[in-house]
Amino acid sequence: MAGPLGEYPRRVIEDIKKRALHRTSILEGQVRGVARMIENEEYCMDIITQSRAIQRSLESLNRMLLDNHLRTHVTEMFDEGGDARDKAVLELLKAFDFDSK
């Protein structure tokens, strides 16, 4: 059911929440590491390698969050039907950069 302002209630599956928080901690350390590498003027290719690792880590986080969204909110939105279902479709298109905006 929709909460205030048409938003859905907060809900993250406990296992996904635990893994997502762990992933964000790793990302924080990776970003700090890249900043140190830049500050120390380390070899560009080494910095790029670390930056690409951060991108892969972010993609992993996005997969977890999308998994949660599909299992919780999208399921409810499709069950509700109508405008809620349409909103779910638009959100998914946006998540995959298929929206026209």
N, C-alpha and C positions, 0 to 999 in steps of 0.2 A: 504494500500500500504506500501511496505517496505521503511524504512527510510535509513539513512546512515548505512553502514556496515551490511545491511540486517536486521536491527532491525525495529520494528514497532513503530509508533509514540506513545509518552506518552499520555495516556488517562485513566483517572479514573473517573467513574461515580460519580458525585458530592456527592450523598448521601452515597455511599460506602466510598469515600474519607473522609468525615466528621466522619463517624463511625469508620473507621480504625485509623484515627488520635486520636480519643478519646480512643480507645482500647490501642494504644501504650502509651498514657499518663498513663493509669491505670497500664499497664505492668511495666512501669518505676518505679512507686511507689511501686508495689509489689516486684520488684527485690531489690530495696533499702531496703524495709522492711525485706526481707529475709537476706540480708547482715547484717543488724543491729541485727537480731536474732542470727546469727552465731557469730558475734562479742561479743554479750552479753552471749554467750554459753547457749542459751535457750534450752528447752527440744527438743530432736531430732525429736520426732513425731510431735511436733507443727511446726517445720521447714519443715518437709516433707509434712505436710498438706498444708502449704503455697506454697511450691514448686509445688505440684500437681495442686493447683489453678492457678498458672502461666502457667502450661502446658495446662490446659483447656482454659485459656485465649488466649494463642498462637494458639490453634486449632480454636478458634472462629475467630481470625484475619486471619488465613489461609483460612477459609471458605469464608470470605468476599472478600479476594484478588482473590481467585479462581473464585468466582461468577463474579467479575469484568472481569477477564481474559476471562472467557467463553462468557460473554455478549459482549465483545468488540473484542479483538484480535483474539480469536479462531473463532468467527463467520466470521470475515474478511478473516482469513486464509483458512477456509473451502470454502468460496465463491471464493477465488482466485484459489484454487485447486492446483494440482501438488505438487511441492516441498513445497510450503507453507502449504498445508494440511498435508503432511507427517511430517513437522516440528511441527505442532500443536499436532499431535498424539504423537510424541516423547516427547514433553513438558509435556503433560498430564500424560504419563506413568512415567516420571521422578517425577512429582509432587506427584504421589501416590507410589513412590519407586518401580515401576514395571519395570523400565529400567534396562538394563543389565550392566550398568556402575557403 
